[in-house]
Amino acid sequence: MAQESHGGGQMVPAVVGLPPSPGNDAIYRIGPHDLLEIEVFNVDELSSEERVNEDGSIIMPLIGSVSVGGLTLREAEQRLADILGRTYLQDPQVNIFVSEYASQDVTVVGAVREPGVFPLTGRTTLLQVIALAGGLASLANEDEVVIFRGRGTSHAQAYVVSLDKIQDGNLPDPVLVGDDRVIVSKSGTVVFLKGIVDTLRGFVSFGTL
């Protein structure tokens, strides 16, 4: 098992296997620039699509500015329902969906055609984010792709994943979460972790096998 060292020398293990799925019930908190689809049951004029401002607020028809930043979708629904119930409606029913998760993104570096930072726009898998990065470069090692999750937390982990097995249907395509970092190593490296260090020099550094 490999380990990653960062900052004050804390070692983060790297294991072969898929990262845990966030699941359908993963708690998501609304952030700046998220695009929210807001439905008020049976009141079309109050239903709208709103972009969250930098300060975490949205501008709703009739009721104006409402702060939703940092809230879960259920909490935001309840806040809007409470405001509408005090002002315009009796027992309003509000549903909120995230059309674009603009406040969360993933970083893709290494042997891809267009490395960079990409916003999560809903449920996004590893293969989808590789496609966003322009696909694999010619020297990419499809058997050694690292998903680095939880940097700076006590649960930080690096997962070594085989794209070949995912594409062949032998492994599920893992769902990524905000702040994941995907590192595609190059074929022919003597030790694949060395290739990752070269790619991320100055960002993270890995220990030895």
WOJOWO-V599694 format. One line per field, one symbol per residue. phi: phi as a letter, one per 20 degrees, with the letter a starting at -180 (. if undefined). psi: psi as a letter, one per 40 degrees, with the letter a starting at -180 (. if undefined). burial: # if it has 9 or more other C-alpha atoms within 8 Angstrom, else .. Layout:
phi=???
psi=???
burial=???
//
This chain:
phi=.ecddblenfedfdceqeffffmfdgfddfcgmfddedddgmcffdeadceffgendcdegmdmfcecfnefffffgffffffffedccdlfddccceecefecbcdccnecfcfrdcfednfcdgffffffennfffefefecddddcngndfdgbddecefgfffenecfffeecgmfcdcdfefnffcffffffffdgndccdeef
psi=hiihhibeehhhihihiiiiheidehhhhhiheihhhhhhhegdeehihhhhideeiihihdeahhheheiiddddddddddddddddihfihhhhihdhgeehiihhiagidgiahhihgahhidddddddeeiiideiheeghhhhhfheieehihhhihdddddeeeiihihiiheihhhhiiieidhddddddddfhedihiai.
burial=.#####....#####......#......#############....###.####..#####..#..#.##.###..###.##.###......#.###.################.#..####..###..###.####...###########.....########.##.......####.########.....#.####..#...####..
//
